[in-house]
Amino acid sequence: MPASWRKCFNKKSRTKNGKAEMDNMADTSEKMQMKKEITLLNGVSLIVGNMIGSGIFVSPRGVLMYSASYGLSLVIWALGGMFSLFGALCYAELGTTIVKSGASYAYILEAFGAFVAFIRLWSSLLIIEPTTQAVIAITFANYIVQPIFPHCEPPYDAVRLIAAACICSLTFINCVNVKWGTRVQDIFTYAKLLALILVIAVGLYKIGKGETENLRAPFEGSATNPGMIALALYSALFSYSGWDTLNYVTEEMQNPERNLPISIAISMPIVTIIYLLTNIAYYVVLDMSVLLTSDAVAVAFGSETLSYAKWIIPIAVAMSCYSGLNSSIIAASRYEIYYTFLICITVTTTKYVQMLFYCALSDLDIDTEHKATKGR
């Protein structure tokens, strides 16, 4: 720790006996720990909630477009799940060896030092996390108002205001209490899983009725170009991103040496199986031309199969975005850092300031897009 910080932390205090003694706040801060409030079930919800975002509802066409057949696309979805499992298990090993919140930042700091970790931190702080959260919030707002404006575009300003309110509300919830944030995560993860189970159930019902025309020659026309197959695998891996979420909150987990690997071991097969079954349901109901051209595959699926209950799908997409945004806020606010302008404050306070900082930047990103669109 720099000498100037030590001066700030070292304060003189008096005991009841009147004797002077040094109160070393630096040592106290090193012993300070976050409350261990994240259980095994919360961990599974965080990983599943972050991995299963709006992509599986909106546009899972990347894999199908590059693989060019239903059969090969399903094989690639399975391979993506296996590769992601290997990466997640590596992170589980890192998380149980270096028991610090912050995921890649903490591991880079240990392995390569402060400078490289600093670059990683600020690229995430100023660019990656705020823009990602802004996009998720805008997607949430678009789908939450879609049932109100079924035949026209929703008001632009209303969508932006709802997106900003979404970010602010989740930031407030997570600032008030970690338990509130994990409960929100649990509830919306279960809701999104129920929506996907509905999609899967409809697909299995169609298969049971013998409506399997699309799957009779599943590998016909499959891509043989290695470059195309690699692009298909990349698209699948992108959909599986988020398996490192729990490593951002390692210090807040109960018994992380046990619960971190188990959470990953439970979550990865769940996500892989759900992705496979959901895509099979899409393939049974929708033609390839619809899958490759639709901007919202699940909405097209709902319109085709759910009749008057088709409004469920846009709401499910919105809940999926809300869950993904919540897990992103929880993870992004756990970088173990001390800003130069926040000297002498606790780790917990730093977490809250980070949440507010991300909230402000995400709202600015929403407003910046609005101004850029007006400028055109």
C-alpha positions in Angstrom: 0.0 0.0 0.0 1.4 3.5 -0.9 2.9 5.6 1.9 0.3 8.3 1.5 -2.5 5.8 2.1 -0.8 4.5 5.2 -0.7 8.0 6.7 -4.4 8.2 6.0 -5.1 4.9 7.7 -2.9 5.4 10.7 -4.8 7.4 13.3 -4.1 8.1 17.0 -6.8 7.2 19.5 -7.1 7.3 23.2 -8.1 4.4 25.4 -10.1 4.7 28.6 -6.9 4.6 30.6 -5.6 7.6 28.7 -2.8 5.8 27.0 -2.0 6.6 23.4 -2.0 3.8 20.9 -1.9 3.4 17.1 -5.0 2.3 15.3 -3.9 0.8 12.1 -6.9 1.0 9.7 -4.9 -0.6 6.9 -4.7 -3.9 8.9 -8.4 -3.6 9.7 -9.3 -3.1 6.1 -7.3 -6.2 5.1 -9.3 -8.3 7.6 -12.6 -6.7 6.5 -14.8 -9.1 4.6 -18.1 -8.9 2.8 -21.1 -10.7 4.4 -21.3 -14.3 3.2 -25.0 -14.2 2.1 -24.9 -16.0 -1.2 -26.0 -19.7 -0.9 -25.6 -22.6 -3.3 -29.1 -22.0 -4.7 -28.3 -18.2 -5.2 -25.1 -19.2 -7.0 -26.9 -21.5 -9.4 -29.5 -18.7 -10.0 -26.8 -16.1 -10.7 -25.0 -18.3 -13.3 -28.2 -19.6 -15.0 -29.8 -16.1 -14.9 -26.7 -14.5 -16.5 -26.1 -17.2 -19.1 -29.7 -17.5 -20.3 -30.3 -13.9 -21.5 -32.6 -12.6 -24.2 -30.6 -14.2 -27.0 -32.3 -17.6 -26.8 -35.6 -15.9 -27.1 -34.8 -13.2 -29.6 -32.3 -14.5 -32.2 -30.6 -17.9 -31.9 -30.0 -17.9 -35.6 -26.2 -17.4 -35.7 -25.5 -21.1 -35.2 -28.1 -22.2 -37.7 -27.0 -19.7 -40.3 -23.3 -20.8 -40.3 -24.0 -24.5 -39.8 -26.7 -24.6 -42.5 -28.6 -27.6 -41.1 -30.7 -28.4 -38.0 -28.6 -31.5 -37.1 -25.2 -29.8 -37.2 -26.5 -26.8 -35.4 -27.6 -29.0 -32.5 -24.2 -30.7 -32.4 -22.5 -27.3 -32.3 -24.8 -26.2 -29.4 -23.8 -29.3 -27.5 -20.1 -28.7 -28.2 -20.5 -25.0 -27.1 -21.8 -26.3 -23.8 -18.9 -28.7 -23.4 -16.3 -26.0 -24.1 -18.0 -23.6 -21.8 -18.1 -26.3 -19.0 -14.3 -26.7 -19.4 -13.8 -22.9 -19.1 -16.1 -22.8 -16.1 -14.3 -25.6 -14.3 -11.0 -23.7 -14.8 -12.6 -20.7 -13.3 -13.9 -22.8 -10.4 -10.3 -23.9 -9.8 -9.1 -20.3 -9.8 -11.9 -19.2 -7.6 -11.2 -21.8 -4.9 -7.4 -21.1 -5.1 -7.6 -17.3 -5.2 -10.7 -16.6 -3.0 -11.2 -13.0 -4.0 -14.1 -11.2 -5.7 -13.5 -9.7 -9.1 -13.1 -12.7 -11.3 -10.6 -12.0 -14.1 -9.4 -8.7 -12.5 -8.4 -10.5 -9.3 -6.7 -13.3 -11.2 -4.8 -11.0 -13.6 -3.7 -8.9 -10.6 -2.3 -12.0 -8.9 -0.6 -13.4 -12.1 0.6 -10.3 -14.0 0.6 -7.4 -11.6 -1.2 -4.1 -11.1 -0.7 -2.5 -14.5 -2.3 -5.2 -16.6 -5.1 -5.6 -14.0 -5.6 -1.8 -14.1 -6.1 -1.9 -17.9 -8.5 -4.8 -17.6 -10.4 -3.0 -14.8 -10.9 0.3 -16.5 -11.8 -1.2 -19.9 -14.6 -3.0 -18.1 -15.5 0.0 -15.9 -15.8 2.6 -18.6 -16.8 0.6 -21.7 -17.8 -3.1 -21.4 -20.2 -3.2 -18.4 -22.1 0.1 -18.9 -22.7 -0.4 -22.6 -23.7 -4.0 -22.0 -26.2 -3.0 -19.3 -27.6 -0.2 -21.4 -28.3 -2.6 -24.3 -30.0 -5.2 -22.0 -32.1 -2.4 -20.4 -33.2 -1.1 -23.8 -34.1 -4.7 -24.9 -36.1 -5.1 -21.6 -38.0 -1.8 -22.3 -38.8 -2.7 -25.9 -40.3 -6.1 -24.9 -42.2 -4.9 -21.8 -44.1 -2.3 -23.9 -44.6 -4.6 -26.9 -48.0 -6.0 -25.7 -49.3 -2.4 -25.3 -48.2 -1.5 -28.9 -48.7 -4.8 -30.7 -49.1 -3.3 -34.2 -46.7 -0.3 -34.1 -43.4 0.9 -32.8 -43.4 1.9 -29.1 -42.7 5.5 -28.3 -38.9 6.1 -28.4 -38.7 8.3 -25.3 -40.9 5.9 -23.3 -38.6 3.0 -24.1 -35.5 5.0 -23.0 -37.2 6.2 -19.8 -38.2 2.6 -18.9 -34.7 1.4 -19.6 -33.2 4.0 -17.3 -35.8 3.3 -14.6 -34.9 -0.4 -14.9 -31.2 0.2 -14.3 -31.9 2.6 -11.4 -34.4 0.3 -9.7 -32.0 -2.7 -9.8 -29.1 -0.5 -8.6 -31.2 0.7 -5.7 -32.3 -2.9 -4.8 -28.7 -4.1 -4.8 -27.4 -1.1 -2.8 -30.0 -1.6 -0.1 -29.4 -5.3 0.5 -27.5 -8.2 -1.1 -30.4 -10.5 -0.1 -32.9 -8.4 -2.0 -30.7 -8.6 -5.2 -30.4 -12.4 -4.9 -34.1 -12.8 -4.3 -34.9 -10.8 -7.4 -32.4 -13.0 -9.3 -34.0 -16.2 -8.0 -37.6 -15.1 -8.9 -36.8 -13.8 -12.4 -34.6 -16.8 -13.2 -37.4 -19.2 -12.2 -39.8 -17.1 -14.3 -37.6 -17.2 -17.4 -37.0 -21.0 -17.0 -40.8 -21.5 -16.8 -41.2 -19.6 -20.1 -38.5 -21.8 -21.7 -40.1 -24.9 -20.3 -43.4 -23.8 -21.9 -41.6 -23.4 -25.3 -40.0 -26.8 -24.8 -43.3 -28.4 -23.8 -45.0 -27.1 -27.0 -42.1 -28.5 -29.1 -42.3 -31.9 -27.4 -46.1 -31.9 -27.9 -45.6 -31.3 -31.6 -43.1 -34.1 -31.8 -45.5 -36.4 -30.0 -48.1 -35.6 -32.6 -45.6 -36.6 -35.3 -45.0 -33.1 -36.7 -41.4 -33.7 -37.4 -41.1 -32.8 -41.1 -38.3 -30.3 -40.4 -36.2 -33.0 -38.6 -36.5 -35.8 -41.1 -33.1 -35.1 -42.8 -31.4 -33.1 -40.1 -27.9 -33.0 -41.6 -28.9 -32.3 -45.2 -27.0 -29.3 -46.5 -24.6 -29.1 -43.5 -21.7 -26.8 -43.8 -18.3 -28.5 -44.5 -16.2 -25.3 -44.6 -14.1 -25.3 -41.3 -14.4 -21.5 -41.2 -18.2 -21.6 -41.3 -18.2 -24.3 -38.6 -15.9 -22.2 -36.5 -18.2 -19.2 -36.8 -21.1 -21.3 -35.8 -19.2 -22.5 -32.7 -18.3 -18.9 -31.9 -21.9 -17.9 -32.0 -22.8 -20.8 -29.6 -20.0 -19.9 -27.2 -21.2 -16.3 -27.2 -24.6 -17.5 -26.1 -23.0 -19.4 -23.3 -21.1 -16.4 -21.9 -21.7 -15.6 -18.3 -20.4 -18.8 -16.7 -17.8 -16.7 -14.8 -20.5 -14.6 -13.0 -20.1 -16.3 -9.6 -16.4 -15.7 -9.5 -17.2 -12.0 -9.2 -18.8 -12.6 -5.8 -16.6 -15.3 -4.4 -16.0 -13.5 -1.1 -19.7 -13.3 -0.5 -20.4 -17.0 -1.0 -21.0 -19.3 1.9 -18.3 -22.0 1.8 -16.9 -21.0 -1.7 -14.5 -23.9 -1.8 -17.5 -26.3 -1.9 -20.3 -24.2 -3.3 -18.5 -22.5 -6.3 -17.6 -25.8 -8.1 -21.0 -27.4 -7.3 -22.9 -24.3 -8.6 -21.0 -24.5 -11.9 -21.4 -28.3 -12.1 -25.2 -27.8 -11.7 -25.7 -24.7 -13.8 -23.8 -25.7 -17.0 -25.7 -28.9 -17.8 -29.0 -27.1 -17.0 -28.2 -24.4 -19.5 -26.9 -26.8 -22.2 -30.0 -29.0 -22.0 -32.4 -26.0 -22.1 -30.6 -24.5 -25.1 -30.7 -27.9 -27.0 -34.4 -28.5 -26.2 -35.5 -24.9 -26.9 -33.8 -25.0 -30.3 -35.4 -28.4 -31.1 -38.8 -26.8 -30.3 -38.0 -23.9 -32.6 -36.9 -26.3 -35.4 -40.1 -28.4 -35.1 -42.5 -25.4 -35.4 -40.7 -22.9 -37.6 -39.2 -23.2 -41.1 -35.6 -22.4 -41.6 -36.5 -19.3 -43.6 -38.4 -17.9 -40.7 -35.6 -18.7 -38.2 -33.0 -17.0 -40.3 -35.0 -13.8 -41.0 -37.0 -13.3 -37.8 -35.7 -10.6 -35.4 -37.5 -12.3 -32.5 -37.7 -16.1 -33.0 -39.6 -16.8 -29.8 -42.2 -14.2 -30.6 -42.7 -15.8 -34.0 -42.9 -19.2 -32.2 -45.5 -17.8 -29.8 -47.6 -16.3 -32.6 -47.5 -19.7 -34.4 -48.4 -21.9 -31.4 -49.8 -20.0 -28.4 -52.7 -18.1 -30.0 -54.2 -15.7 -27.4 -51.4 -16.5 -24.9 -48.7 -15.2 -27.3 -48.2 -12.1 -25.1 -46.4 -14.4 -22.6 -43.3 -14.5 -24.8 -42.6 -10.8 -24.9 -43.0 -10.6 -21.1 -40.7 -13.7 -20.8 -38.1 -11.9 -22.9 -38.4 -8.8 -20.6 -38.1 -10.9 -17.5 -35.0 -12.6 -19.0 -33.4 -9.2 -19.6 -34.3 -8.0 -16.1 -32.7 -11.1 -14.6 -29.6 -10.8 -16.8 -29.2 -7.1 -16.0 -29.5 -7.8 -12.3 -26.8 -10.5 -12.4 -24.6 -8.1 -14.4 -25.0 -5.4 -11.8 -24.3 -7.8 -9.0 -21.1 -9.1 -10.7 -19.8 -5.8 -12.0 -19.9 -4.0 -8.6 -17.6 -6.6 -7.0 -14.3 -5.5 -8.3 -11.9 -5.3 -5.3 -10.6 -1.8 -5.9 -10.0 1.5 -4.2 -10.4 4.6 -6.3 -7.9 7.4 -5.5 -10.9 9.7 -4.7 -12.3 7.1 -2.3 -9.4 6.7 0.1 -10.3 5.7 3.7 -13.7 4.2 2.9 -14.7 0.6 3.4 -14.9 -2.2 0.9 -18.7 -2.3 1.3 -19.0 1.5 0.5 -16.8 1.0 -2.6 -19.3 -1.7 -3.8 -22.2 0.8 -3.5 -20.3 3.6 -5.3 -19.4 1.2 -8.1 -23.1 0.3 -8.5 -24.0 4.0 -8.7 -21.2 4.6 -11.1 -22.3 1.9 -13.5 -25.9 3.1 -13.2 -24.9 6.6 -14.2 -22.7 5.5 -17.1 -25.4 3.1 -18.4 -28.0 5.8 -18.3 -25.6 8.1 -20.1 -25.2 5.4 -22.8 -29.0 5.3 -23.3 -29.1 9.1 -23.6 -26.1 9.2 -25.9 -27.7 6.8 -28.3 -30.9 8.9 -28.3 -28.8 12.1 -29.2 -26.9 10.2 -31.9 -30.1 9.0 -33.5 -31.5 12.6 -33.5 -28.3 13.9 -35.1 -28.7 11.6 -38.0 
